[in-house]
């Protein structure tokens, strides 16, 4: 099986440049940035709270979509051939309390951002999205109600963390999954693989509007999942443990010429989906460290001194930490753009030529090299 090639921009390792860059986060954007900068001869050190580099590619996405062996082989190649140093189980703290996000319990070392700023010539924050969104409805804190990442993470992490991490026990049980993005699809597939007796998938819109695409829904139905569309969860039922989900559903009419089905007027009805386990797979939120102090909103709006640069002069940001949850390709692309911006900044800084490149001129120049618009988006 081929390794992921994070150093696709170079062949043999280049001469050492004498520069040092720290990257916080070893997900798609962090590994892409590490590959780019190590191809320039930088000494790159990557810090991540998980026991292995890879982020959600390794610990959130099922192996049939991204084989973990490819990620691991790419990381080994980057470390052995290009000298990238990885610091696993290390969290750079923090805007959120420790153990507030998935994976925090792996940490055995906690460091401050200021320590890294002093140690390296520049930093890139690529911390990803590790806090699950909540529905905010009654009963959500009942035992047996889980978030999507809370369900998926132990399945992928069990092989790395020893006996303390176990996959959810769903064998012979009925599972209700809320959502219709790729996270929800992964939860359904995983629940079926783990032996769930029945899996319900509930979505507030129709199949044609599902973020994962109607093809994925058709595949799930063919595998035995029960699809419910145009339904809204009202509350989770149960006392000591979840026993079901109360939903409001719309009765849909026949498909129109475009294939869509509209809700019939005044067709609301409240029903209950019985379930032994409920998973709210409605996405995650980014939790970058020191978001306010770094001025990340200004970076998102483009009100910055340098592309991808935060309010701290030598600290850059990329991936989900900047844009919010995105697909792997977009996150990796963001990491590449931030790495290029960082390298340009260091080059001009060393030459004392930063004033020769005003922000607007640099945006125009770099947009030609990175089709698709401004570098920070």
N, C-alpha and C positions, 0 to 999 in steps of 0.2 A: 504494500500500500504506500503510495507516494506521500511524502511529508509536505505539510503546508510550507511554502517558501516565503518567509517573511523578509528575506533578503533578495528579492527578485530584481532589485536595481543594480546589483553587483555580482561578480563572480568570486574571484579571490579576495580575501580581506585586504582592505587598503592600509597604507601606513597609518600609524597612530597620529591623531591630530593634536593630542595633548589636552583636549577638552573633555569635560565630564558632564553628563546629563542624567538626571534622575527622572524616572517615569513612575507615576503613582497609578497603579492599576495594570493588570496583565491580561485584560480582555482584548477584543479585536482592535480597538483604537490604540491601546498601549503597545501591543505587539507589532502593529504596523509601524508606529512611530519608532520603536526600538530597532526594527529592521532597517528603516530608512537611515537613521542616524548612525547605526553601526556600519553601514555602507560608506559613511563619510569618515570613518576612522575614529569616531567618538567613543570614549569609554562610557557605556550605557549600563545603568543599574536600574532594575525594575523592582518595585515594592508592591506586594499584594497580600491581602489578608488571608487568602485561601492557601491550602497546602500545596497546590500545583498551579503554574501559570495556565491561562486559558480563559478565565472568566466564565461567562455563561455558556461559551462554546463547550466547556468541559463539564460544568456543574449545573447547567440549566436546560440545555437542549438535548433531547434523546439521541442516542448513538446512531439510529438509523438515518438521522438528518445530518449530523456531523460526527463522523467516527473519531473518537477521542485519540486513537492511535496516530492520526494524521497531525493533530494539534501537538501532541507530545513529541513526535518526531521533529516537527518544525522548531519547537522550543529547544530541544537538545542540539540541533544543528546550529541554531543561533548562539547558544552558549559555548559550544565546543569550537566552532570555526571562527566566530566573530567576537568572542570574548564578552558577550552580554552576561552580566551577573544578575541573578534572580534572588530576591529576598522574600521567600514565602512566609506565610503566617505573620506578616508584619502590616499593621495598620497605621496609616498616617492620620492622626487625629486632629480635629474632629469637629464637625458641626452637629453631629448626632451622638448621643451617648453610646458607649460601647455596648454591644449585644442588642442594639436597636435594629439591626439589619441582618438579613440572611448571611451566614458565613462568618459573623463576628466572633463566634465562639471558637473558631480555629486559631485566633490570634494568640501568639505567645510573646509578641514584641509590639509595643506601641511607641511610636516616635512622633515628634512634633514637626510640623511643616517648616518651622524656622530652622531646625537642624539640617534639613535637606537643602534649604536655600543657601545656607552657609557652605555646605559640603560640595555642591555642584555649581557649574557655571550657569545652568538653567534647569528648569523643572517643567514637566508636562503633566497635568492632572487628567487622568483617564479613568475615573473611578466607576463609571457605568451606572446602572440602575439596579439597586439591591433592596429597595423597600417596596413591598406590594401595596397596590391601591386597595382601598376598602370601600364597601358599598354604603356603609353608614346606616344600616337598617337594624331593627331589633333582632336580638338573638345571634348577632354576628360573633360574639365572644363565647358562644357555647362550645364545649368540647366536641370535636368532630367537624367543626367549620374551619376550613383552612384556606389560605391564600394560594394562588397558583405556584409561586416560587417556593412557598413553604412545603407544598406537595412534591414538586419536582426536584428540589435541591437534594434531599436525602437520598433519592434514587441514584443520582449521579455521584454523590459524595461518599456513599457507603464504601466504595472500593478504595478510597484514599484515607479514610479516617478511622479505620478500625471498628471494633464492635459498638462504639458509642453512637454511631449514626446508622439508623435502620430505615428502610423503605416503608412507606405507609402500609398498614395492614388492611387491604381491601378485598382479600380473597373471599368470594361468596357473598359480598355485600352489594348494596345498591348505592351508586354514587351519582350525585347531581353536580354538574359542572356549569358554571355561569360565565358566559362570554363566548366569543366566536373569532378570536384572533388566533395566532399560531400557538400562543401559550395554552389556550383552552384546548386546541387540537392535541397538543403534546400531553396534556393532562388526561384526555380521553384515551389516547393510545396507550399511555402508561398504565392507567387503571385497568384497561382490558388485558394488557400484558401481565399484570399482577394478579389476574384472576377474578376481577369484579363480576358479579352475577349479572348486573344490568347497569348501564351508564346512560344518564339523561344529559343532554346538552341544551341549555336554555339561553335564548338570545332575544334582545329587546326589539330587533328588527327582523327582516326576512333573510332567507338564504342568499338572495342575490346581493344583499348589502353586507354580508359577513366579511370582515377584514381578511379572513384567511382564504376567501374565495369559495364559490359554490362547489367546485370540484372536490375540495377537501371535505366539505360537509357530506357530499355524496359518498365519498370513500368511508367516512365514519359510519354512515347509515348502513352501507353494505357490510361493514364489519360488526353490525349489531347495535350500534348506539341509537338512542331514541332522540330525535330532533324536535325541539319545541321552539317555534319562532313567534315573534310579536308578543313576548311575555315579559313582565316586569316583576322581579322578586319584591315581595312586601315585607316578609320577615322569615326568620328561621324558627322552626317549631321544636319544642322539646324542653325538658327540665334539667336533668343531669347530663343530657347529651342530645345532640341534634337528632330529630326523627323525621324531618321533612322541611320543605320550602313552600311557603304560601305565596302564590303568584297571582297576578292579574293578567289575564290574557284577552287578546282581541280575536274575534272570530273573523277569519279571512274569507273573502269572496273568491270567485273563480279567477284564474290568471287572465290578464288583459292581453292585448296584442304584443306588448313588449315582454310578456312573461312574468310581470310582477303581479302580486296579489295584494289588494288593498283591504284594509279592515272595514267591516260592515259598520254602519252607524249604530251607536248605542249598543255595541256588542260586548262591552266589558263583562267579564265574569271572573270570580275568584275561585281558584281551585288549589289543591295541595298535591305536590309531588313528594311521595314518601322517599326517604333516603337515610341511609346509615352514615353517610359522609357527604359533605357539601364542600365544593371548592370554588372560590371566587377568583377565576382566572381572567381578570379585567385589566391586567397590565401592571407595570411597575413605575416608580418615580425615581429620578436621579437624586442622589444625596452627596454632592461634592463637598469636601471639607472647606469650611470658611467661605461659603458662597457669598455672603454679604460683604465680608472684608475684601474678597477678591474682585468685587464688582462684576459678577458674572452677567447681570442684566445688561450692563453697559456693553459687554463683549457681544452678547446676543443681538443687540441693536446696532452694532458696528461703531459705537462711540468709544473707540479705543485708540491708543497711540500706535499700536502695531498689531498686525493680524494675529488673532488668537491669544494675544497677550492680555493678562489680567491687570488689576491695579498695582500688583507687585511686579516690578519691571522685568525680572527674569523668570516669571512664572506664567506658563501658557496653559491652555485648557483645550480639550478635544473630546469627541465622541458624545456619548449620552450625557456626560457631566455638563456639556454645553448645550446640546440640542434637545435633551430629553430622550426617552426610549426611541430607538430606531432599529433598522435592520442591520445585520452584520456588515454588509458591504458599505453602507453609509457611514457606520462607525469607523471602519478601517480607513475609508477615504478621508474622514475628518482627521484621523491620527496622522496620515501622511501629510496633509496640508499644514497641520500645526507643526510637524517636524520640519518641514521645509521652511516655514516662516521663522521658526527658532534658529535654524541654521543661517538663514539670510541675516537675521538680526545680529547673531554673534559675529558673522563675517564683517558686517559694516561697523559694528561696535568696536571690533579689534582694529579696524582701519580708521576709526574716528570719523566715519562718513555717514552716520545716521541722519544728519540734517539734510543730506543730499537727496533723501527719498521721503518726501511727505507722504502721509497716509494715503491720500486719494490717488497719487501717482503710482504708488506701490500696488494698490488694489487693481488698477487698470493693467499694470504690467503682469501681475501674477494671474489675473483672470484669463489671459491668453494661454498661459501654460496649464491651467486647470480649468478646462471647459465646464460650464455649468454655473458660473456665477462667482459671487464673492467667497473668499476663502473661509470666512467664519461661519458659513451656513452650509 
